[in-house]
């Protein structure tokens, strides 16, 4: 039996990175379907990347889109960005 869930993702840099891992794990779970997803602050790009990936090509594409998002975030080398992440 498939369990349909709705996700509301919170913000905050560290929470966003943690949520990336949670979403990655949920993509491995065949008994869970994410029916709706939304987010605020760092949760918003997670939700958007997840949904774009699902639409583009399912779980694997969602993983790739999230990996790309967080790879780009990790590559930012501007000290002004640190204030936003904290």
Secondary structure, 3 states (H helix, E strand, C coil): CCEEEEEEECCCHHHHHHHHHHHHHHHCCCCEEEEEEEECCHHHHHHHHHHHHHHHHHHHHHHHHHHHHHHHHHHCCCHHHHHHHC
